[in-house]
Amino acid sequence: MRASTIAATYLFLLALLIPWYWPADQGGLFLGFPLWAIASLAVLFLISLFTAWLCLRDVGDEE
């Protein structure tokens, strides 16, 4: 995987991590937590999985 693709994936996931896209009047709760916090934790989990996948995959010479 190219470095530019990895960087773009991280930037996309980090943009999803910030709850700026939630409406201000959205006040839903799930198990006592705001829904935006649950969504942020889910994206953080995806970032962790992506990082683990990058570290564990076979990194051969692409050139």
PDB file of N, CA, C and O in Angstrom:
ATOM      1  N   MET A   1       0.857  -1.170   0.000  1.00  0.00           N
ATOM      2  CA  MET A   1       0.000   0.000   0.000  1.00  0.00           C
ATOM      3  C   MET A   1       0.903   1.233   0.000  1.00  0.00           C
ATOM      4  O   MET A   1       1.888   1.295   0.736  1.00  0.00           O
ATOM      5  N   ARG A   2       0.562   2.186  -0.814  1.00  0.00           N
ATOM      6  CA  ARG A   2       1.372   3.392  -0.932  1.00  0.00           C
ATOM      7  C   ARG A   2       1.178   4.308   0.266  1.00  0.00           C
ATOM      8  O   ARG A   2       0.128   4.306   0.909  1.00  0.00           O
ATOM      9  N   ALA A   3       2.202   5.082   0.548  1.00  0.00           N
ATOM     10  CA  ALA A   3       2.160   5.984   1.698  1.00  0.00           C
ATOM     11  C   ALA A   3       1.054   7.026   1.554  1.00  0.00           C
ATOM     12  O   ALA A   3       0.451   7.429   2.549  1.00  0.00           O
ATOM     13  N   SER A   4       0.786   7.461   0.337  1.00  0.00           N
ATOM     14  CA  SER A   4      -0.269   8.460   0.144  1.00  0.00           C
ATOM     15  C   SER A   4      -1.653   7.874   0.436  1.00  0.00           C
ATOM     16  O   SER A   4      -2.528   8.571   0.949  1.00  0.00           O
ATOM     17  N   THR A   5      -1.846   6.609   0.112  1.00  0.00           N
ATOM     18  CA  THR A   5      -3.121   5.949   0.407  1.00  0.00           C
ATOM     19  C   THR A   5      -3.293   5.771   1.909  1.00  0.00           C
ATOM     20  O   THR A   5      -4.389   5.957   2.440  1.00  0.00           O
ATOM     21  N   ILE A   6      -2.226   5.417   2.584  1.00  0.00           N
ATOM     22  CA  ILE A   6      -2.280   5.251   4.035  1.00  0.00           C
ATOM     23  C   ILE A   6      -2.590   6.589   4.698  1.00  0.00           C
ATOM     24  O   ILE A   6      -3.428   6.666   5.596  1.00  0.00           O
ATOM     25  N   ALA A   7      -1.910   7.640   4.248  1.00  0.00           N
ATOM     26  CA  ALA A   7      -2.142   8.966   4.826  1.00  0.00           C
ATOM     27  C   ALA A   7      -3.570   9.436   4.566  1.00  0.00           C
ATOM     28  O   ALA A   7      -4.198  10.018   5.450  1.00  0.00           O
ATOM     29  N   ALA A   8      -4.087   9.192   3.374  1.00  0.00           N
ATOM     30  CA  ALA A   8      -5.457   9.594   3.052  1.00  0.00           C
ATOM     31  C   ALA A   8      -6.463   8.830   3.906  1.00  0.00           C
ATOM     32  O   ALA A   8      -7.465   9.394   4.346  1.00  0.00           O
ATOM     33  N   THR A   9      -6.197   7.560   4.137  1.00  0.00           N
ATOM     34  CA  THR A   9      -7.092   6.756   4.980  1.00  0.00           C
ATOM     35  C   THR A   9      -7.099   7.277   6.410  1.00  0.00           C
ATOM     36  O   THR A   9      -8.159   7.403   7.023  1.00  0.00           O
ATOM     37  N   TYR A  10      -5.917   7.580   6.943  1.00  0.00           N
ATOM     38  CA  TYR A  10      -5.848   8.145   8.291  1.00  0.00           C
ATOM     39  C   TYR A  10      -6.562   9.490   8.372  1.00  0.00           C
ATOM     40  O   TYR A  10      -7.290   9.746   9.331  1.00  0.00           O
ATOM     41  N   LEU A  11      -6.364  10.344   7.383  1.00  0.00           N
ATOM     42  CA  LEU A  11      -7.036  11.652   7.403  1.00  0.00           C
ATOM     43  C   LEU A  11      -8.551  11.502   7.351  1.00  0.00           C
ATOM     44  O   LEU A  11      -9.273  12.220   8.043  1.00  0.00           O
ATOM     45  N   PHE A  12      -9.032  10.575   6.537  1.00  0.00           N
ATOM     46  CA  PHE A  12     -10.479  10.327   6.465  1.00  0.00           C
ATOM     47  C   PHE A  12     -11.017   9.829   7.800  1.00  0.00           C
ATOM     48  O   PHE A  12     -12.040  10.317   8.282  1.00  0.00           O
ATOM     49  N   LEU A  13     -10.333   8.860   8.397  1.00  0.00           N
ATOM     50  CA  LEU A  13     -10.792   8.319   9.674  1.00  0.00           C
ATOM     51  C   LEU A  13     -10.704   9.363  10.786  1.00  0.00           C
ATOM     52  O   LEU A  13     -11.577   9.420  11.653  1.00  0.00           O
ATOM     53  N   LEU A  14      -9.670  10.178  10.767  1.00  0.00           N
ATOM     54  CA  LEU A  14      -9.570  11.232  11.776  1.00  0.00           C
ATOM     55  C   LEU A  14     -10.654  12.284  11.604  1.00  0.00           C
ATOM     56  O   LEU A  14     -11.137  12.842  12.590  1.00  0.00           O
ATOM     57  N   ALA A  15     -11.042  12.561  10.366  1.00  0.00           N
ATOM     58  CA  ALA A  15     -12.147  13.494  10.130  1.00  0.00           C
ATOM     59  C   ALA A  15     -13.461  12.936  10.664  1.00  0.00           C
ATOM     60  O   ALA A  15     -14.301  13.686  11.161  1.00  0.00           O
ATOM     61  N   LEU A  16     -13.639  11.620  10.561  1.00  0.00           N
ATOM     62  CA  LEU A  16     -14.847  10.996  11.120  1.00  0.00           C
ATOM     63  C   LEU A  16     -14.815  10.962  12.645  1.00  0.00           C
ATOM     64  O   LEU A  16     -15.860  10.970  13.296  1.00  0.00           O
ATOM     65  N   LEU A  17     -13.618  10.923  13.203  1.00  0.00           N
ATOM     66  CA  LEU A  17     -13.466  10.830  14.657  1.00  0.00           C
ATOM     67  C   LEU A  17     -13.978  12.086  15.358  1.00  0.00           C
ATOM     68  O   LEU A  17     -14.514  12.003  16.463  1.00  0.00           O
ATOM     69  N   ILE A  18     -13.818  13.237  14.730  1.00  0.00           N
ATOM     70  CA  ILE A  18     -14.253  14.497  15.323  1.00  0.00           C
ATOM     71  C   ILE A  18     -15.766  14.629  15.111  1.00  0.00           C
ATOM     72  O   ILE A  18     -16.223  14.544  13.971  1.00  0.00           O
ATOM     73  N   PRO A  19     -16.543  14.831  16.157  1.00  0.00           N
ATOM     74  CA  PRO A  19     -18.014  14.814  16.011  1.00  0.00           C
ATOM     75  C   PRO A  19     -18.594  16.126  15.485  1.00  0.00           C
ATOM     76  O   PRO A  19     -19.659  16.537  15.945  1.00  0.00           O
ATOM     77  N   TRP A  20     -17.945  16.788  14.553  1.00  0.00           N
ATOM     78  CA  TRP A  20     -18.443  18.048  14.007  1.00  0.00           C
ATOM     79  C   TRP A  20     -19.664  17.847  13.125  1.00  0.00           C
ATOM     80  O   TRP A  20     -20.428  18.788  12.910  1.00  0.00           O
ATOM     81  N   TYR A  21     -19.859  16.653  12.618  1.00  0.00           N
ATOM     82  CA  TYR A  21     -20.955  16.402  11.685  1.00  0.00           C
ATOM     83  C   TYR A  21     -22.275  16.093  12.389  1.00  0.00           C
ATOM     84  O   TYR A  21     -23.298  15.934  11.722  1.00  0.00           O
ATOM     85  N   TRP A  22     -22.278  16.003  13.716  1.00  0.00           N
ATOM     86  CA  TRP A  22     -23.516  15.741  14.455  1.00  0.00           C
ATOM     87  C   TRP A  22     -24.291  17.042  14.631  1.00  0.00           C
ATOM     88  O   TRP A  22     -23.702  18.070  14.964  1.00  0.00           O
ATOM     89  N   PRO A  23     -25.580  17.011  14.415  1.00  0.00           N
ATOM     90  CA  PRO A  23     -26.387  18.225  14.649  1.00  0.00           C
ATOM     91  C   PRO A  23     -26.355  18.626  16.125  1.00  0.00           C
ATOM     92  O   PRO A  23     -26.271  17.779  17.014  1.00  0.00           O
ATOM     93  N   ALA A  24     -26.425  19.939  16.364  1.00  0.00           N
ATOM     94  CA  ALA A  24     -26.336  20.446  17.732  1.00  0.00           C
ATOM     95  C   ALA A  24     -27.527  20.001  18.577  1.00  0.00           C
ATOM     96  O   ALA A  24     -27.391  19.838  19.790  1.00  0.00           O
ATOM     97  N   ASP A  25     -28.688  19.805  17.960  1.00  0.00           N
ATOM     98  CA  ASP A  25     -29.870  19.421  18.723  1.00  0.00           C
ATOM     99  C   ASP A  25     -30.005  17.901  18.885  1.00  0.00           C
ATOM    100  O   ASP A  25     -31.000  17.425  19.431  1.00  0.00           O
ATOM    101  N   GLN A  26     -29.025  17.148  18.421  1.00  0.00           N
ATOM    102  CA  GLN A  26     -29.044  15.691  18.551  1.00  0.00           C
ATOM    103  C   GLN A  26     -28.699  15.345  19.993  1.00  0.00           C
ATOM    104  O   GLN A  26     -27.557  15.525  20.415  1.00  0.00           O
ATOM    105  N   GLY A  27     -29.664  14.855  20.746  1.00  0.00           N
ATOM    106  CA  GLY A  27     -29.422  14.588  22.153  1.00  0.00           C
ATOM    107  C   GLY A  27     -29.656  13.151  22.549  1.00  0.00           C
ATOM    108  O   GLY A  27     -29.947  12.868  23.711  1.00  0.00           O
ATOM    109  N   GLY A  28     -29.532  12.235  21.602  1.00  0.00           N
ATOM    110  CA  GLY A  28     -29.788  10.836  21.906  1.00  0.00           C
ATOM    111  C   GLY A  28     -28.744  10.238  22.825  1.00  0.00           C
ATOM    112  O   GLY A  28     -27.584  10.650  22.826  1.00  0.00           O
ATOM    113  N   LEU A  29     -29.172   9.264  23.604  1.00  0.00           N
ATOM    114  CA  LEU A  29     -28.285   8.568  24.528  1.00  0.00           C
ATOM    115  C   LEU A  29     -28.348   7.072  24.265  1.00  0.00           C
ATOM    116  O   LEU A  29     -29.387   6.543  23.870  1.00  0.00           O
ATOM    117  N   PHE A  30     -27.241   6.402  24.486  1.00  0.00           N
ATOM    118  CA  PHE A  30     -27.177   4.946  24.422  1.00  0.00           C
ATOM    119  C   PHE A  30     -26.383   4.486  25.632  1.00  0.00           C
ATOM    120  O   PHE A  30     -25.194   4.782  25.753  1.00  0.00           O
ATOM    121  N   LEU A  31     -27.038   3.767  26.519  1.00  0.00           N
ATOM    122  CA  LEU A  31     -26.438   3.309  27.773  1.00  0.00           C
ATOM    123  C   LEU A  31     -25.842   4.465  28.576  1.00  0.00           C
ATOM    124  O   LEU A  31     -24.822   4.308  29.247  1.00  0.00           O
ATOM    125  N   GLY A  32     -26.487   5.617  28.497  1.00  0.00           N
ATOM    126  CA  GLY A  32     -26.054   6.776  29.246  1.00  0.00           C
ATOM    127  C   GLY A  32     -24.985   7.613  28.569  1.00  0.00           C
ATOM    128  O   GLY A  32     -24.578   8.644  29.105  1.00  0.00           O
ATOM    129  N   PHE A  33     -24.520   7.187  27.395  1.00  0.00           N
ATOM    130  CA  PHE A  33     -23.510   7.940  26.662  1.00  0.00           C
ATOM    131  C   PHE A  33     -24.159   8.645  25.480  1.00  0.00           C
ATOM    132  O   PHE A  33     -25.076   8.097  24.868  1.00  0.00           O
ATOM    133  N   PRO A  34     -23.702   9.852  25.144  1.00  0.00           N
ATOM    134  CA  PRO A  34     -24.216  10.507  23.945  1.00  0.00           C
ATOM    135  C   PRO A  34     -23.855   9.695  22.700  1.00  0.00           C
ATOM    136  O   PRO A  34     -22.811   9.045  22.650  1.00  0.00           O
ATOM    137  N   LEU A  35     -24.729   9.744  21.703  1.00  0.00           N
ATOM    138  CA  LEU A  35     -24.490   8.960  20.488  1.00  0.00           C
ATOM    139  C   LEU A  35     -23.220   9.391  19.763  1.00  0.00           C
ATOM    140  O   LEU A  35     -22.547   8.565  19.147  1.00  0.00           O
ATOM    141  N   TRP A  36     -22.888  10.685  19.832  1.00  0.00           N
ATOM    142  CA  TRP A  36     -21.666  11.130  19.158  1.00  0.00           C
ATOM    143  C   TRP A  36     -20.430  10.517  19.803  1.00  0.00           C
ATOM    144  O   TRP A  36     -19.436  10.266  19.122  1.00  0.00           O
ATOM    145  N   ALA A  37     -20.484  10.272  21.113  1.00  0.00           N
ATOM    146  CA  ALA A  37     -19.349   9.653  21.793  1.00  0.00           C
ATOM    147  C   ALA A  37     -19.201   8.187  21.381  1.00  0.00           C
ATOM    148  O   ALA A  37     -18.085   7.697  21.210  1.00  0.00           O
ATOM    149  N   ILE A  38     -20.324   7.495  21.223  1.00  0.00           N
ATOM    150  CA  ILE A  38     -20.294   6.107  20.770  1.00  0.00           C
ATOM    151  C   ILE A  38     -19.724   6.033  19.352  1.00  0.00           C
ATOM    152  O   ILE A  38     -18.907   5.163  19.051  1.00  0.00           O
ATOM    153  N   ALA A  39     -20.159   6.956  18.483  1.00  0.00           N
ATOM    154  CA  ALA A  39     -19.644   6.984  17.108  1.00  0.00           C
ATOM    155  C   ALA A  39     -18.149   7.274  17.095  1.00  0.00           C
ATOM    156  O   ALA A  39     -17.413   6.671  16.314  1.00  0.00           O
ATOM    157  N   SER A  40     -17.693   8.179  17.938  1.00  0.00           N
ATOM    158  CA  SER A  40     -16.265   8.491  18.005  1.00  0.00           C
ATOM    159  C   SER A  40     -15.458   7.284  18.487  1.00  0.00           C
ATOM    160  O   SER A  40     -14.369   7.019  17.977  1.00  0.00           O
ATOM    161  N   LEU A  41     -15.986   6.565  19.455  1.00  0.00           N
ATOM    162  CA  LEU A  41     -15.300   5.359  19.927  1.00  0.00           C
ATOM    163  C   LEU A  41     -15.250   4.288  18.841  1.00  0.00           C
ATOM    164  O   LEU A  41     -14.255   3.574  18.720  1.00  0.00           O
ATOM    165  N   ALA A  42     -16.314   4.174  18.056  1.00  0.00           N
ATOM    166  CA  ALA A  42     -16.335   3.194  16.969  1.00  0.00           C
ATOM    167  C   ALA A  42     -15.283   3.541  15.911  1.00  0.00           C
ATOM    168  O   ALA A  42     -14.585   2.656  15.416  1.00  0.00           O
ATOM    169  N   VAL A  43     -15.172   4.813  15.570  1.00  0.00           N
ATOM    170  CA  VAL A  43     -14.162   5.221  14.589  1.00  0.00           C
ATOM    171  C   VAL A  43     -12.761   5.034  15.159  1.00  0.00           C
ATOM    172  O   VAL A  43     -11.848   4.638  14.435  1.00  0.00           O
ATOM    173  N   LEU A  44     -12.585   5.309  16.433  1.00  0.00           N
ATOM    174  CA  LEU A  44     -11.299   5.075  17.073  1.00  0.00           C
ATOM    175  C   LEU A  44     -10.921   3.597  17.016  1.00  0.00           C
ATOM    176  O   LEU A  44      -9.751   3.261  16.830  1.00  0.00           O
ATOM    177  N   PHE A  45     -11.892   2.727  17.173  1.00  0.00           N
ATOM    178  CA  PHE A  45     -11.658   1.295  17.044  1.00  0.00           C
ATOM    179  C   PHE A  45     -11.239   0.947  15.616  1.00  0.00           C
ATOM    180  O   PHE A  45     -10.349   0.118  15.420  1.00  0.00           O
ATOM    181  N   LEU A  46     -11.876   1.576  14.608  1.00  0.00           N
ATOM    182  CA  LEU A  46     -11.489   1.342  13.211  1.00  0.00           C
ATOM    183  C   LEU A  46     -10.062   1.815  12.947  1.00  0.00           C
ATOM    184  O   LEU A  46      -9.316   1.161  12.218  1.00  0.00           O
ATOM    185  N   ILE A  47      -9.683   2.942  13.532  1.00  0.00           N
ATOM    186  CA  ILE A  47      -8.312   3.427  13.381  1.00  0.00           C
ATOM    187  C   ILE A  47      -7.331   2.427  13.995  1.00  0.00           C
ATOM    188  O   ILE A  47      -6.267   2.172  13.431  1.00  0.00           O
ATOM    189  N   SER A  48      -7.685   1.870  15.134  1.00  0.00           N
ATOM    190  CA  SER A  48      -6.830   0.872  15.784  1.00  0.00           C
ATOM    191  C   SER A  48      -6.694  -0.380  14.928  1.00  0.00           C
ATOM    192  O   SER A  48      -5.599  -0.926  14.789  1.00  0.00           O
ATOM    193  N   LEU A  49      -7.807  -0.835  14.354  1.00  0.00           N
ATOM    194  CA  LEU A  49      -7.755  -2.009  13.477  1.00  0.00           C
ATOM    195  C   LEU A  49      -6.900  -1.746  12.248  1.00  0.00           C
ATOM    196  O   LEU A  49      -6.116  -2.605  11.845  1.00  0.00           O
ATOM    197  N   PHE A  50      -7.040  -0.568  11.648  1.00  0.00           N
ATOM    198  CA  PHE A  50      -6.253  -0.224  10.469  1.00  0.00           C
ATOM    199  C   PHE A  50      -4.769  -0.171  10.809  1.00  0.00           C
ATOM    200  O   PHE A  50      -3.940  -0.658  10.041  1.00  0.00           O
ATOM    201  N   THR A  51      -4.432   0.411  11.943  1.00  0.00           N
ATOM    202  CA  THR A  51      -3.041   0.484  12.363  1.00  0.00           C
ATOM    203  C   THR A  51      -2.480  -0.910  12.626  1.00  0.00           C
ATOM    204  O   THR A  51      -1.354  -1.207  12.227  1.00  0.00           O
ATOM    205  N   ALA A  52      -3.241  -1.757  13.281  1.00  0.00           N
ATOM    206  CA  ALA A  52      -2.801  -3.126  13.543  1.00  0.00           C
ATOM    207  C   ALA A  52      -2.617  -3.889  12.237  1.00  0.00           C
ATOM    208  O   ALA A  52      -1.657  -4.648  12.093  1.00  0.00           O
ATOM    209  N   TRP A  53      -3.522  -3.697  11.290  1.00  0.00           N
ATOM    210  CA  TRP A  53      -3.411  -4.366  10.000  1.00  0.00           C
ATOM    211  C   TRP A  53      -2.135  -3.922   9.280  1.00  0.00           C
ATOM    212  O   TRP A  53      -1.431  -4.739   8.687  1.00  0.00           O
ATOM    213  N   LEU A  54      -1.846  -2.620   9.338  1.00  0.00           N
ATOM    214  CA  LEU A  54      -0.626  -2.123   8.705  1.00  0.00           C
ATOM    215  C   LEU A  54       0.615  -2.716   9.356  1.00  0.00           C
ATOM    216  O   LEU A  54       1.580  -3.047   8.667  1.00  0.00           O
ATOM    217  N   CYS A  55       0.597  -2.849  10.659  1.00  0.00           N
ATOM    218  CA  CYS A  55       1.765  -3.378  11.371  1.00  0.00           C
ATOM    219  C   CYS A  55       1.948  -4.874  11.161  1.00  0.00           C
ATOM    220  O   CYS A  55       3.081  -5.355  11.143  1.00  0.00           O
ATOM    221  N   LEU A  56       0.872  -5.612  11.002  1.00  0.00           N
ATOM    222  CA  LEU A  56       0.955  -7.070  10.939  1.00  0.00           C
ATOM    223  C   LEU A  56       1.027  -7.640   9.521  1.00  0.00           C
ATOM    224  O   LEU A  56       1.353  -8.814   9.343  1.00  0.00           O
ATOM    225  N   ARG A  57       0.730  -6.832   8.531  1.00  0.00           N
ATOM    226  CA  ARG A  57       0.752  -7.374   7.173  1.00  0.00           C
ATOM    227  C   ARG A  57       2.195  -7.547   6.715  1.00  0.00           C
ATOM    228  O   ARG A  57       3.114  -6.941   7.267  1.00  0.00           O
ATOM    229  N   ASP A  58       2.371  -8.357   5.731  1.00  0.00           N
ATOM    230  CA  ASP A  58       3.694  -8.605   5.191  1.00  0.00           C
ATOM    231  C   ASP A  58       4.124  -7.404   4.366  1.00  0.00           C
ATOM    232  O   ASP A  58       3.556  -7.132   3.308  1.00  0.00           O
ATOM    233  N   VAL A  59       5.116  -6.698   4.849  1.00  0.00           N
ATOM    234  CA  VAL A  59       5.585  -5.498   4.159  1.00  0.00           C
ATOM    235  C   VAL A  59       6.763  -5.901   3.294  1.00  0.00           C
ATOM    236  O   VAL A  59       7.896  -6.012   3.760  1.00  0.00           O
ATOM    237  N   GLY A  60       6.463  -6.116   2.018  1.00  0.00           N
ATOM    238  CA  GLY A  60       7.524  -6.448   1.078  1.00  0.00           C
ATOM    239  C   GLY A  60       7.910  -5.222   0.287  1.00  0.00           C
ATOM    240  O   GLY A  60       7.239  -4.192   0.351  1.00  0.00           O
ATOM    241  N   ASP A  61       8.976  -5.333  -0.448  1.00  0.00           N
ATOM    242  CA  ASP A  61       9.393  -4.233  -1.316  1.00  0.00           C
ATOM    243  C   ASP A  61       8.421  -4.117  -2.481  1.00  0.00           C
ATOM    244  O   ASP A  61       8.215  -5.069  -3.235  1.00  0.00           O
ATOM    245  N   GLU A  62       7.833  -2.949  -2.614  1.00  0.00           N
ATOM    246  CA  GLU A  62       6.874  -2.730  -3.696  1.00  0.00           C
ATOM    247  C   GLU A  62       7.569  -2.311  -4.974  1.00  0.00           C
ATOM    248  O   GLU A  62       6.954  -2.285  -6.040  1.00  0.00           O
ATOM    249  N   GLU A  63       8.821  -1.990  -4.878  1.00  0.00           N
ATOM    250  CA  GLU A  63       9.549  -1.511  -6.061  1.00  0.00           C
ATOM    251  C   GLU A  63      10.164  -2.634  -6.825  1.00  0.00           C
ATOM    252  O   GLU A  63      10.811  -2.404  -7.847  1.00  0.00           O
TER     253      GLU A  63
END
